[in-house]
Every structure is written in C-alpha cells, then in structure tokens.
Amino acid sequence: TVRINITNTAGVHDFTIDEFGVKKETPVNEPVVIEFVADKVGTFEYYCSKYNHRMIGQAGNLVVEE
C-alpha cells in the first residue's frame, strides 16, 4: 500500500496515476491523502490532468520494485 500526502499551495490541480486508477482532486491549502495498492512492478507516470499541466511539466515517475 502506498500513501501519499499532498498539500496544493496554488492553483487548480489533481494527482493522477492511470495504471493504478488514481485520480484525486487537490484543493488549495487542504491536505489530501492518496492511498492505493501498487500491485504492478515498473515505472509509472503521475501527473496533473488539468488543461496542459502535464505538457508543461507537472509530472513525475513512481518506481515500484519487488
């Protein structure tokens, strides 16, 4: 189980990982806990799915190892 704590400090954003069915809004200045089971091994992109945010670099990688 993976638990990620996020506090968005500006703008309209979300947190998305397609392969694990994660899509959670991150309202400004509200702590958000995202929890999911990482049951696949590999490198998975997480990103903000709001208009063009992914394209301008609001993304990263989650690496899951055995």
PDB file of N, CA, C and O in Angstrom:
ATOM      1  N   THR A   1       0.845  -1.188   0.000  1.00  0.00           N
ATOM      2  CA  THR A   1       0.000   0.000   0.000  1.00  0.00           C
ATOM      3  C   THR A   1       0.882   1.240   0.000  1.00  0.00           C
ATOM      4  O   THR A   1       1.836   1.332   0.772  1.00  0.00           O
ATOM      5  N   VAL A   2       0.562   2.182  -0.859  1.00  0.00           N
ATOM      6  CA  VAL A   2       1.276   3.453  -0.959  1.00  0.00           C
ATOM      7  C   VAL A   2       0.372   4.540  -0.395  1.00  0.00           C
ATOM      8  O   VAL A   2      -0.817   4.591  -0.709  1.00  0.00           O
ATOM      9  N   ARG A   3       0.933   5.401   0.431  1.00  0.00           N
ATOM     10  CA  ARG A   3       0.183   6.547   0.958  1.00  0.00           C
ATOM     11  C   ARG A   3       0.985   7.805   0.641  1.00  0.00           C
ATOM     12  O   ARG A   3       2.152   7.925   1.013  1.00  0.00           O
ATOM     13  N   ILE A   4       0.337   8.739  -0.054  1.00  0.00           N
ATOM     14  CA  ILE A   4       0.973  10.000  -0.441  1.00  0.00           C
ATOM     15  C   ILE A   4       0.171  11.134   0.183  1.00  0.00           C
ATOM     16  O   ILE A   4      -1.051  11.191   0.048  1.00  0.00           O
ATOM     17  N   ASN A   5       0.871  12.034   0.865  1.00  0.00           N
ATOM     18  CA  ASN A   5       0.240  13.219   1.456  1.00  0.00           C
ATOM     19  C   ASN A   5       0.582  14.417   0.590  1.00  0.00           C
ATOM     20  O   ASN A   5       1.755  14.684   0.328  1.00  0.00           O
ATOM     21  N   ILE A   6      -0.436  15.139   0.147  1.00  0.00           N
ATOM     22  CA  ILE A   6      -0.238  16.288  -0.742  1.00  0.00           C
ATOM     23  C   ILE A   6      -0.979  17.489  -0.179  1.00  0.00           C
ATOM     24  O   ILE A   6      -2.122  17.374   0.263  1.00  0.00           O
ATOM     25  N   THR A   7      -0.320  18.644  -0.198  1.00  0.00           N
ATOM     26  CA  THR A   7      -0.997  19.909   0.070  1.00  0.00           C
ATOM     27  C   THR A   7      -0.665  20.848  -1.078  1.00  0.00           C
ATOM     28  O   THR A   7       0.467  21.312  -1.211  1.00  0.00           O
ATOM     29  N   ASN A   8      -1.656  21.120  -1.894  1.00  0.00           N
ATOM     30  CA  ASN A   8      -1.526  22.039  -3.022  1.00  0.00           C
ATOM     31  C   ASN A   8      -1.531  23.463  -2.467  1.00  0.00           C
ATOM     32  O   ASN A   8      -2.429  23.825  -1.707  1.00  0.00           O
ATOM     33  N   THR A   9      -0.540  24.271  -2.838  1.00  0.00           N
ATOM     34  CA  THR A   9      -0.455  25.627  -2.296  1.00  0.00           C
ATOM     35  C   THR A   9      -0.889  26.712  -3.282  1.00  0.00           C
ATOM     36  O   THR A   9      -0.953  27.884  -2.913  1.00  0.00           O
ATOM     37  N   ALA A  10      -1.188  26.340  -4.532  1.00  0.00           N
ATOM     38  CA  ALA A  10      -1.614  27.357  -5.501  1.00  0.00           C
ATOM     39  C   ALA A  10      -2.243  26.697  -6.724  1.00  0.00           C
ATOM     40  O   ALA A  10      -1.757  25.672  -7.202  1.00  0.00           O
ATOM     41  N   GLY A  11      -3.306  27.278  -7.218  1.00  0.00           N
ATOM     42  CA  GLY A  11      -3.898  26.836  -8.473  1.00  0.00           C
ATOM     43  C   GLY A  11      -4.843  25.654  -8.333  1.00  0.00           C
ATOM     44  O   GLY A  11      -5.112  25.164  -7.236  1.00  0.00           O
ATOM     45  N   VAL A  12      -5.335  25.214  -9.484  1.00  0.00           N
ATOM     46  CA  VAL A  12      -6.264  24.092  -9.560  1.00  0.00           C
ATOM     47  C   VAL A  12      -5.497  22.889 -10.102  1.00  0.00           C
ATOM     48  O   VAL A  12      -4.991  22.923 -11.224  1.00  0.00           O
ATOM     49  N   HIS A  13      -5.413  21.822  -9.298  1.00  0.00           N
ATOM     50  CA  HIS A  13      -4.628  20.655  -9.669  1.00  0.00           C
ATOM     51  C   HIS A  13      -5.305  19.374  -9.214  1.00  0.00           C
ATOM     52  O   HIS A  13      -6.256  19.389  -8.433  1.00  0.00           O
ATOM     53  N   ASP A  14      -4.784  18.261  -9.729  1.00  0.00           N
ATOM     54  CA  ASP A  14      -5.151  16.946  -9.241  1.00  0.00           C
ATOM     55  C   ASP A  14      -3.916  16.062  -9.299  1.00  0.00           C
ATOM     56  O   ASP A  14      -2.851  16.490  -9.744  1.00  0.00           O
ATOM     57  N   PHE A  15      -4.069  14.828  -8.847  1.00  0.00           N
ATOM     58  CA  PHE A  15      -2.975  13.856  -8.859  1.00  0.00           C
ATOM     59  C   PHE A  15      -3.510  12.607  -9.528  1.00  0.00           C
ATOM     60  O   PHE A  15      -4.501  12.034  -9.075  1.00  0.00           O
ATOM     61  N   THR A  16      -2.859  12.175 -10.614  1.00  0.00           N
ATOM     62  CA  THR A  16      -3.353  11.064 -11.422  1.00  0.00           C
ATOM     63  C   THR A  16      -2.244  10.061 -11.700  1.00  0.00           C
ATOM     64  O   THR A  16      -1.127  10.434 -12.059  1.00  0.00           O
ATOM     65  N   ILE A  17      -2.572   8.771 -11.528  1.00  0.00           N
ATOM     66  CA  ILE A  17      -1.725   7.669 -11.998  1.00  0.00           C
ATOM     67  C   ILE A  17      -2.674   6.689 -12.679  1.00  0.00           C
ATOM     68  O   ILE A  17      -3.418   5.971 -12.010  1.00  0.00           O
ATOM     69  N   ASP A  18      -2.648   6.660 -13.977  1.00  0.00           N
ATOM     70  CA  ASP A  18      -3.603   5.850 -14.742  1.00  0.00           C
ATOM     71  C   ASP A  18      -3.553   4.369 -14.397  1.00  0.00           C
ATOM     72  O   ASP A  18      -4.597   3.744 -14.214  1.00  0.00           O
ATOM     73  N   GLU A  19      -2.361   3.804 -14.305  1.00  0.00           N
ATOM     74  CA  GLU A  19      -2.206   2.358 -14.134  1.00  0.00           C
ATOM     75  C   GLU A  19      -2.775   1.831 -12.818  1.00  0.00           C
ATOM     76  O   GLU A  19      -3.085   0.645 -12.709  1.00  0.00           O
ATOM     77  N   PHE A  20      -2.912   2.699 -11.827  1.00  0.00           N
ATOM     78  CA  PHE A  20      -3.449   2.278 -10.531  1.00  0.00           C
ATOM     79  C   PHE A  20      -4.844   2.858 -10.268  1.00  0.00           C
ATOM     80  O   PHE A  20      -5.369   2.742  -9.161  1.00  0.00           O
ATOM     81  N   GLY A  21      -5.433   3.476 -11.282  1.00  0.00           N
ATOM     82  CA  GLY A  21      -6.778   4.021 -11.131  1.00  0.00           C
ATOM     83  C   GLY A  21      -6.867   5.168 -10.147  1.00  0.00           C
ATOM     84  O   GLY A  21      -7.897   5.356  -9.499  1.00  0.00           O
ATOM     85  N   VAL A  22      -5.790   5.940 -10.030  1.00  0.00           N
ATOM     86  CA  VAL A  22      -5.744   7.064  -9.088  1.00  0.00           C
ATOM     87  C   VAL A  22      -6.067   8.359  -9.811  1.00  0.00           C
ATOM     88  O   VAL A  22      -5.441   8.689 -10.818  1.00  0.00           O
ATOM     89  N   LYS A  23      -7.039   9.088  -9.299  1.00  0.00           N
ATOM     90  CA  LYS A  23      -7.332  10.434  -9.787  1.00  0.00           C
ATOM     91  C   LYS A  23      -8.004  11.160  -8.634  1.00  0.00           C
ATOM     92  O   LYS A  23      -9.147  10.865  -8.286  1.00  0.00           O
ATOM     93  N   LYS A  24      -7.294  12.106  -8.048  1.00  0.00           N
ATOM     94  CA  LYS A  24      -7.782  12.777  -6.854  1.00  0.00           C
ATOM     95  C   LYS A  24      -7.570  14.277  -6.983  1.00  0.00           C
ATOM     96  O   LYS A  24      -6.468  14.732  -7.289  1.00  0.00           O
ATOM     97  N   GLU A  25      -8.621  15.036  -6.749  1.00  0.00           N
ATOM     98  CA  GLU A  25      -8.515  16.492  -6.727  1.00  0.00           C
ATOM     99  C   GLU A  25      -7.665  16.924  -5.533  1.00  0.00           C
ATOM    100  O   GLU A  25      -7.689  16.284  -4.482  1.00  0.00           O
ATOM    101  N   THR A  26      -6.910  18.018  -5.702  1.00  0.00           N
ATOM    102  CA  THR A  26      -6.077  18.547  -4.622  1.00  0.00           C
ATOM    103  C   THR A  26      -6.417  20.018  -4.414  1.00  0.00           C
ATOM    104  O   THR A  26      -5.718  20.894  -4.923  1.00  0.00           O
ATOM    105  N   PRO A  27      -7.489  20.294  -3.666  1.00  0.00           N
ATOM    106  CA  PRO A  27      -7.901  21.681  -3.436  1.00  0.00           C
ATOM    107  C   PRO A  27      -6.805  22.492  -2.732  1.00  0.00           C
ATOM    108  O   PRO A  27      -6.009  21.941  -1.971  1.00  0.00           O
ATOM    109  N   VAL A  28      -6.773  23.772  -2.987  1.00  0.00           N
ATOM    110  CA  VAL A  28      -5.756  24.663  -2.411  1.00  0.00           C
ATOM    111  C   VAL A  28      -5.823  24.646  -0.888  1.00  0.00           C
ATOM    112  O   VAL A  28      -6.891  24.774  -0.290  1.00  0.00           O
ATOM    113  N   ASN A  29      -4.659  24.485  -0.285  1.00  0.00           N
ATOM    114  CA  ASN A  29      -4.452  24.537   1.165  1.00  0.00           C
ATOM    115  C   ASN A  29      -5.251  23.508   1.961  1.00  0.00           C
ATOM    116  O   ASN A  29      -5.511  23.708   3.147  1.00  0.00           O
ATOM    117  N   GLU A  30      -5.639  22.414   1.317  1.00  0.00           N
ATOM    118  CA  GLU A  30      -6.316  21.321   2.025  1.00  0.00           C
ATOM    119  C   GLU A  30      -5.455  20.063   1.909  1.00  0.00           C
ATOM    120  O   GLU A  30      -5.214  19.581   0.802  1.00  0.00           O
ATOM    121  N   PRO A  31      -4.993  19.531   3.033  1.00  0.00           N
ATOM    122  CA  PRO A  31      -4.210  18.290   2.964  1.00  0.00           C
ATOM    123  C   PRO A  31      -5.057  17.165   2.355  1.00  0.00           C
ATOM    124  O   PRO A  31      -6.222  16.989   2.713  1.00  0.00           O
ATOM    125  N   VAL A  32      -4.464  16.422   1.446  1.00  0.00           N
ATOM    126  CA  VAL A  32      -5.138  15.303   0.779  1.00  0.00           C
ATOM    127  C   VAL A  32      -4.263  14.067   0.956  1.00  0.00           C
ATOM    128  O   VAL A  32      -3.051  14.125   0.747  1.00  0.00           O
ATOM    129  N   VAL A  33      -4.872  12.956   1.339  1.00  0.00           N
ATOM    130  CA  VAL A  33      -4.157  11.687   1.450  1.00  0.00           C
ATOM    131  C   VAL A  33      -4.635  10.798   0.307  1.00  0.00           C
ATOM    132  O   VAL A  33      -5.831  10.559   0.142  1.00  0.00           O
ATOM    133  N   ILE A  34      -3.682  10.318  -0.471  1.00  0.00           N
ATOM    134  CA  ILE A  34      -3.973   9.424  -1.588  1.00  0.00           C
ATOM    135  C   ILE A  34      -3.383   8.064  -1.225  1.00  0.00           C
ATOM    136  O   ILE A  34      -2.197   7.952  -0.915  1.00  0.00           O
ATOM    137  N   GLU A  35      -4.223   7.038  -1.265  1.00  0.00           N
ATOM    138  CA  GLU A  35      -3.770   5.714  -0.885  1.00  0.00           C
ATOM    139  C   GLU A  35      -4.209   4.710  -1.945  1.00  0.00           C
ATOM    140  O   GLU A  35      -5.354   4.726  -2.396  1.00  0.00           O
ATOM    141  N   PHE A  36      -3.284   3.836  -2.336  1.00  0.00           N
ATOM    142  CA  PHE A  36      -3.597   2.816  -3.327  1.00  0.00           C
ATOM    143  C   PHE A  36      -2.617   1.661  -3.178  1.00  0.00           C
ATOM    144  O   PHE A  36      -1.571   1.794  -2.543  1.00  0.00           O
ATOM    145  N   VAL A  37      -2.967   0.537  -3.768  1.00  0.00           N
ATOM    146  CA  VAL A  37      -2.100  -0.633  -3.750  1.00  0.00           C
ATOM    147  C   VAL A  37      -1.279  -0.646  -5.036  1.00  0.00           C
ATOM    148  O   VAL A  37      -1.827  -0.679  -6.138  1.00  0.00           O
ATOM    149  N   ALA A  38       0.032  -0.622  -4.879  1.00  0.00           N
ATOM    150  CA  ALA A  38       0.940  -0.668  -6.028  1.00  0.00           C
ATOM    151  C   ALA A  38       1.237  -2.131  -6.315  1.00  0.00           C
ATOM    152  O   ALA A  38       2.245  -2.670  -5.859  1.00  0.00           O
ATOM    153  N   ASP A  39       0.355  -2.768  -7.072  1.00  0.00           N
ATOM    154  CA  ASP A  39       0.435  -4.202  -7.307  1.00  0.00           C
ATOM    155  C   ASP A  39       1.061  -4.567  -8.652  1.00  0.00           C
ATOM    156  O   ASP A  39       0.919  -5.694  -9.126  1.00  0.00           O
ATOM    157  N   LYS A  40       1.756  -3.600  -9.264  1.00  0.00           N
ATOM    158  CA  LYS A  40       2.466  -3.840 -10.518  1.00  0.00           C
ATOM    159  C   LYS A  40       3.881  -3.300 -10.362  1.00  0.00           C
ATOM    160  O   LYS A  40       4.090  -2.262  -9.734  1.00  0.00           O
ATOM    161  N   VAL A  41       4.844  -4.001 -10.931  1.00  0.00           N
ATOM    162  CA  VAL A  41       6.245  -3.560 -10.903  1.00  0.00           C
ATOM    163  C   VAL A  41       6.513  -2.753 -12.164  1.00  0.00           C
ATOM    164  O   VAL A  41       6.082  -3.124 -13.256  1.00  0.00           O
ATOM    165  N   GLY A  42       7.235  -1.638 -12.001  1.00  0.00           N
ATOM    166  CA  GLY A  42       7.601  -0.831 -13.157  1.00  0.00           C
ATOM    167  C   GLY A  42       7.706   0.635 -12.811  1.00  0.00           C
ATOM    168  O   GLY A  42       7.693   1.013 -11.640  1.00  0.00           O
ATOM    169  N   THR A  43       7.809   1.453 -13.833  1.00  0.00           N
ATOM    170  CA  THR A  43       7.869   2.905 -13.690  1.00  0.00           C
ATOM    171  C   THR A  43       6.575   3.471 -14.240  1.00  0.00           C
ATOM    172  O   THR A  43       6.202   3.207 -15.383  1.00  0.00           O
ATOM    173  N   PHE A  44       5.898   4.250 -13.418  1.00  0.00           N
ATOM    174  CA  PHE A  44       4.576   4.763 -13.760  1.00  0.00           C
ATOM    175  C   PHE A  44       4.557   6.283 -13.614  1.00  0.00           C
ATOM    176  O   PHE A  44       5.010   6.826 -12.606  1.00  0.00           O
ATOM    177  N   GLU A  45       4.032   6.955 -14.622  1.00  0.00           N
ATOM    178  CA  GLU A  45       3.968   8.409 -14.580  1.00  0.00           C
ATOM    179  C   GLU A  45       2.796   8.865 -13.724  1.00  0.00           C
ATOM    180  O   GLU A  45       1.678   8.369 -13.861  1.00  0.00           O
ATOM    181  N   TYR A  46       3.072   9.820 -12.837  1.00  0.00           N
ATOM    182  CA  TYR A  46       1.997  10.540 -12.153  1.00  0.00           C
ATOM    183  C   TYR A  46       1.989  11.940 -12.725  1.00  0.00           C
ATOM    184  O   TYR A  46       3.027  12.443 -13.153  1.00  0.00           O
ATOM    185  N   TYR A  47       0.811  12.587 -12.738  1.00  0.00           N
ATOM    186  CA  TYR A  47       0.708  13.895 -13.372  1.00  0.00           C
ATOM    187  C   TYR A  47      -0.551  14.622 -12.938  1.00  0.00           C
ATOM    188  O   TYR A  47      -1.458  14.037 -12.347  1.00  0.00           O
ATOM    189  N   CYS A  48      -0.584  15.906 -13.242  1.00  0.00           N
ATOM    190  CA  CYS A  48      -1.793  16.712 -13.080  1.00  0.00           C
ATOM    191  C   CYS A  48      -2.529  16.671 -14.412  1.00  0.00           C
ATOM    192  O   CYS A  48      -1.960  16.994 -15.455  1.00  0.00           O
ATOM    193  N   SER A  49      -3.801  16.271 -14.371  1.00  0.00           N
ATOM    194  CA  SER A  49      -4.564  16.119 -15.617  1.00  0.00           C
ATOM    195  C   SER A  49      -5.319  17.382 -16.038  1.00  0.00           C
ATOM    196  O   SER A  49      -6.057  17.361 -17.023  1.00  0.00           O
ATOM    197  N   LYS A  50      -5.142  18.461 -15.311  1.00  0.00           N
ATOM    198  CA  LYS A  50      -5.799  19.713 -15.706  1.00  0.00           C
ATOM    199  C   LYS A  50      -5.200  20.218 -17.019  1.00  0.00           C
ATOM    200  O   LYS A  50      -4.087  19.843 -17.389  1.00  0.00           O
ATOM    201  N   TYR A  51      -5.937  21.060 -17.708  1.00  0.00           N
ATOM    202  CA  TYR A  51      -5.567  21.532 -19.041  1.00  0.00           C
ATOM    203  C   TYR A  51      -4.090  21.891 -19.140  1.00  0.00           C
ATOM    204  O   TYR A  51      -3.621  22.765 -18.410  1.00  0.00           O
ATOM    205  N   ASN A  52      -3.374  21.259 -19.997  1.00  0.00           N
ATOM    206  CA  ASN A  52      -1.963  21.416 -20.380  1.00  0.00           C
ATOM    207  C   ASN A  52      -0.943  21.315 -19.237  1.00  0.00           C
ATOM    208  O   ASN A  52       0.247  21.521 -19.473  1.00  0.00           O
ATOM    209  N   HIS A  53      -1.371  21.006 -18.013  1.00  0.00           N
ATOM    210  CA  HIS A  53      -0.427  20.948 -16.895  1.00  0.00           C
ATOM    211  C   HIS A  53       0.625  19.856 -17.101  1.00  0.00           C
ATOM    212  O   HIS A  53       1.804  20.068 -16.818  1.00  0.00           O
ATOM    213  N   ARG A  54       0.208  18.704 -17.588  1.00  0.00           N
ATOM    214  CA  ARG A  54       1.161  17.622 -17.844  1.00  0.00           C
ATOM    215  C   ARG A  54       2.173  18.050 -18.903  1.00  0.00           C
ATOM    216  O   ARG A  54       3.370  17.797 -18.771  1.00  0.00           O
ATOM    217  N   MET A  55       1.687  18.690 -19.937  1.00  0.00           N
ATOM    218  CA  MET A  55       2.531  19.131 -21.044  1.00  0.00           C
ATOM    219  C   MET A  55       3.594  20.138 -20.586  1.00  0.00           C
ATOM    220  O   MET A  55       4.696  20.166 -21.135  1.00  0.00           O
ATOM    221  N   ILE A  56       3.271  20.956 -19.589  1.00  0.00           N
ATOM    222  CA  ILE A  56       4.241  21.957 -19.129  1.00  0.00           C
ATOM    223  C   ILE A  56       5.114  21.450 -17.985  1.00  0.00           C
ATOM    224  O   ILE A  56       5.845  22.220 -17.363  1.00  0.00           O
ATOM    225  N   GLY A  57       5.033  20.153 -17.716  1.00  0.00           N
ATOM    226  CA  GLY A  57       5.989  19.564 -16.774  1.00  0.00           C
ATOM    227  C   GLY A  57       5.474  19.166 -15.426  1.00  0.00           C
ATOM    228  O   GLY A  57       6.268  18.788 -14.564  1.00  0.00           O
ATOM    229  N   GLN A  58       4.181  19.232 -15.196  1.00  0.00           N
ATOM    230  CA  GLN A  58       3.643  18.838 -13.893  1.00  0.00           C
ATOM    231  C   GLN A  58       3.421  17.330 -13.886  1.00  0.00           C
ATOM    232  O   GLN A  58       2.291  16.843 -13.940  1.00  0.00           O
ATOM    233  N   ALA A  59       4.535  16.612 -13.819  1.00  0.00           N
ATOM    234  CA  ALA A  59       4.528  15.152 -13.879  1.00  0.00           C
ATOM    235  C   ALA A  59       5.811  14.625 -13.252  1.00  0.00           C
ATOM    236  O   ALA A  59       6.781  15.360 -13.067  1.00  0.00           O
ATOM    237  N   GLY A  60       5.792  13.358 -12.935  1.00  0.00           N
ATOM    238  CA  GLY A  60       6.968  12.693 -12.395  1.00  0.00           C
ATOM    239  C   GLY A  60       6.773  11.197 -12.547  1.00  0.00           C
ATOM    240  O   GLY A  60       5.816  10.743 -13.175  1.00  0.00           O
ATOM    241  N   ASN A  61       7.691  10.433 -11.965  1.00  0.00           N
ATOM    242  CA  ASN A  61       7.618   8.982 -12.063  1.00  0.00           C
ATOM    243  C   ASN A  61       7.604   8.329 -10.699  1.00  0.00           C
ATOM    244  O   ASN A  61       8.334   8.724  -9.789  1.00  0.00           O
ATOM    245  N   LEU A  62       6.758   7.319 -10.576  1.00  0.00           N
ATOM    246  CA  LEU A  62       6.718   6.454  -9.401  1.00  0.00           C
ATOM    247  C   LEU A  62       7.354   5.140  -9.821  1.00  0.00           C
ATOM    248  O   LEU A  62       6.917   4.520 -10.790  1.00  0.00           O
ATOM    249  N   VAL A  63       8.393   4.707  -9.093  1.00  0.00           N
ATOM    250  CA  VAL A  63       9.065   3.454  -9.417  1.00  0.00           C
ATOM    251  C   VAL A  63       8.644   2.425  -8.371  1.00  0.00           C
ATOM    252  O   VAL A  63       8.825   2.630  -7.171  1.00  0.00           O
ATOM    253  N   VAL A  64       8.080   1.319  -8.846  1.00  0.00           N
ATOM    254  CA  VAL A  64       7.660   0.222  -7.971  1.00  0.00           C
ATOM    255  C   VAL A  64       8.568  -0.965  -8.247  1.00  0.00           C
ATOM    256  O   VAL A  64       8.665  -1.439  -9.379  1.00  0.00           O
ATOM    257  N   GLU A  65       9.236  -1.442  -7.189  1.00  0.00           N
ATOM    258  CA  GLU A  65      10.127  -2.582  -7.306  1.00  0.00           C
ATOM    259  C   GLU A  65       9.577  -3.735  -6.484  1.00  0.00           C
ATOM    260  O   GLU A  65       8.721  -3.535  -5.622  1.00  0.00           O
ATOM    261  N   GLU A  66      10.060  -4.929  -6.744  1.00  0.00           N
ATOM    262  CA  GLU A  66       9.622  -6.099  -5.989  1.00  0.00           C
ATOM    263  C   GLU A  66      10.061  -6.015  -4.550  1.00  0.00           C
ATOM    264  O   GLU A  66       9.777  -6.920  -3.765  1.00  0.00           O
TER     265      GLU A  66
END
